[in-house]
């Protein structure tokens, strides 16, 4: 079974911090430049919804999700 996998583009990140506010268990901000730091590329099921929300609210679109295909497809 595959899991949700996160990817971040630090070059695209503008340091708004919405990811770290929305899913602090999954994302942080670099103390030097304020850009996104990915703490867990494959978040636990309990943190998956917050990670998905963080990707949706990212103003620069620096976070992408790779979702598993439903079984049977």
Phi and psi in degrees as a GROMACS rama.xvg file:
@    title "Ramachandran Plot"
@    xaxis  label "Phi"
@    yaxis  label "Psi"
@TYPE xy
-90.2716  159.449  UNK-2
-119.508  168.656  UNK-3
-63.0605  133.844  UNK-4
-123.048  133.246  UNK-5
-101.028  148.123  UNK-6
-134.289  141.387  UNK-7
-124.33  146.391  UNK-8
-112.828  95.827  UNK-9
-63.9453  -25.6813  UNK-10
-71.216  -30.4661  UNK-11
-83.9901  -24.9755  UNK-12
-59.9311  137.079  UNK-13
-107.137  3.48393  UNK-14
75.9297  25.5039  UNK-15
-67.1993  -28.7891  UNK-16
83.4124  6.78736  UNK-17
-61.617  -34.9867  UNK-18
-63.5822  -47.7176  UNK-19
-66.7964  -31.6931  UNK-20
-73.8815  -37.5591  UNK-21
-79.6786  -39.873  UNK-22
-138.793  71.0993  UNK-23
-64.9716  -16.9669  UNK-24
-79.3222  -15.8683  UNK-25
-111.065  -33.8091  UNK-26
-126.279  154.249  UNK-27
-141.911  178.264  UNK-28
-118.169  139.724  UNK-29
-65.2231  128.775  UNK-30
-68.1794  -22.8823  UNK-31
-82.8301  -44.1844  UNK-32
-122.786  -1.8804  UNK-33
78.2005  -1.0174  UNK-34
-81.5785  162.081  UNK-35
-58.6258  140.467  UNK-36
-122.445  126.757  UNK-37
-89.5975  116.983  UNK-38
-88.2231  -33.3533  UNK-39
-141.589  106.458  UNK-40
-69.0825  -26.243  UNK-41
-122.65  85.3638  UNK-42
-64.9137  148.055  UNK-43
-61.4531  154.112  UNK-44
-52.2828  -36.7855  UNK-45
-67.2796  -19.7103  UNK-46
-107.293  -2.46049  UNK-47
-63.721  -42.5443  UNK-48
-62.9761  -41.1849  UNK-49
-65.9008  -39.1481  UNK-50
-64.8045  -40.6214  UNK-51
-63.7927  -42.2508  UNK-52
-63.7595  -41.5135  UNK-53
-60.0694  -40.331  UNK-54
-64.2014  -38.7194  UNK-55
-69.3122  -35.5029  UNK-56
-90.5428  -4.68414  UNK-57
-63.1183  116.945  UNK-58
-67.7274  -21.9912  UNK-59
-101.838  -4.64162  UNK-60
69.16  29.8133  UNK-61
-79.5194  -9.67936  UNK-62
-112.27  128.355  UNK-63
-125.301  152.266  UNK-64
-114.936  139.708  UNK-65
-112.318  104.149  UNK-66
-91.3253  143.183  UNK-67
-70.1472  148.663  UNK-68
-76.2973  142.416  UNK-69
-59.1312  146  UNK-70
-63.6542  143.98  UNK-71
96.1884  1.1725  UNK-72
